[in-house]
Amino acid sequence: MPAINAITRQKIKAYLEAFIESKVQNYRDFKAPVFETTTSYLQEQSSAGRLKPFHAAIIPQAVMRLNAFERGFSTSLGTTFEECACLIAQDHHQYAERGYDLKGPMSRAALNEIERQVALYDRNPQESAGLPTLPQMTERVLQAQRADDLEIHTSRADLYILTHDGRELFFEIKSPKPNKGQCLEVTQRLLRFHLLRGQNRPQVQAYFAMAYNPYGAERSHYRWAIPRQYMPFDSSVLIAQEFWTLIGGPGTYNELLELYRIVGKEKSKYILDAFVYGFG
């Protein structure tokens, strides 16, 4: 039995097709300054600082337009992972929602403890092996919760799942090459999810999810050093297959990637016509 059923496949395919068409429309009118003569190009001005005289001199304008589309497309592609994960999760779990808001009372003392726990990784990036795991950090935060200094707060998770056995899963789906600030911020968010629910694992599970591994197929292939230094990497990060298997079971990652390939193949002429040949 496939991990992604036929109806969800069609939903994902339609969503990806619409995503591509929307991005093409956003960039189809992109105008790179035309390099007709050196003198005319050097008289151009750009308030956004986008003039690239050497690039414009040597690269065809059609390629420049396609390159601008690719950069913008790649930046926003991460949003498709959230939508696809949600659609798949809805078939395999009791409930799933993108952009899920948690609202409730959090103790000022517990919030201060979250800051203290996150700061441990900020201060000791070279000694992360001796620092607490996410469940250990969560336990300390929950122990710091008080009833006499509560404040109402809201935190949003990229993806929320309620499993059939009643467990709650929260995901921050981010770039597989995060910077230091992103690592510290995500760790803070994961701890806040646990605090708002008042529970540690396994009943509540919060993760930093990476939709793919830029270094290879296995977790052991992952080489980006920053998340290993600035967050409880081993206990908080799901990479590629690990994430998609938790969402939809074995085979989900391969099936979803194949869907992306099919849509890309079907839409390739549409993209080339819009940016290289000027059609459409």
C-alpha positions, 0 to 999 in steps of 0.5 A: 500500500502506498504511503500517499493515497491517490486522492492526496497525490492529486491534491499535492500535484494540483497544489505544486502545479498552482505553486509553480504557476504563481511563481512564474507569474510573479517573475515573468515580468522581471526586467534585467537591464539590457546591456546594449552598450557599455555607456548606456548600461553604466548610466543605469541606476537601481535603488535596490542595488541590483546592477551587475555590469559584468554579469549583464555583459556576459550572460544572456538576458533570458538566462538572467530572468530564469536565474532570478526566478530560480532564486526566488522560487528556491527561497519560497519552496520551503512552504510547499514542504509544510503543505505537503506534510499536512496533507499527508498527515491528515490521512495518517493521523487523527488531525493535522494543521499548518500554522497551528497556534498554541495559546495559554498561560506561561510562568515568567519563571518558566520563560526565564528558564527557557532563556537560561537553557537556550543560553547554555548552547549559545555560551558553550558551542564547542562543548555541546556533547555535555549539554542537556538534551531537549527532554532534559531541558524541557523537564527543567522548564516544566519544573520552573513553572509557577502558578503566581506569575502567569502570563498569556502567550501564543506560539505558532508551530509550522505543523501540528499533528494529533496522532490516533493514540493521543500524542501531540507532535509539533514541528518547526520545518526549516532550512537544513543549513540554519544559522546560529540565530535560527538554531537558538530561536527554534530551540526556544520555540520547541521548549515553549510548545512543551511549556504551553502543553505542560508535558514532556515526551512522549505525550508531547513531541516537538521537533526541528524538521529538515525536509531533506538532507543536502549531504546524502541519504543517511543522517550520518552524512549530515555535515552542517556544523552549526545546529550540532553546536547551537542546539540539542541536535540529536534529540530535537532534529529530524532529517529527511526520511526520519521526518517524512516517515513520522508523518506518513510512514515508510516510503513517504519521502520517496513517493513525495519526491517522485511527485515533485519530479513528475510535476517538474517534468510536466511544467518544465516547458511552461517555465522555459517558455515563460522565461527563456522564449518569452511565451505564455 
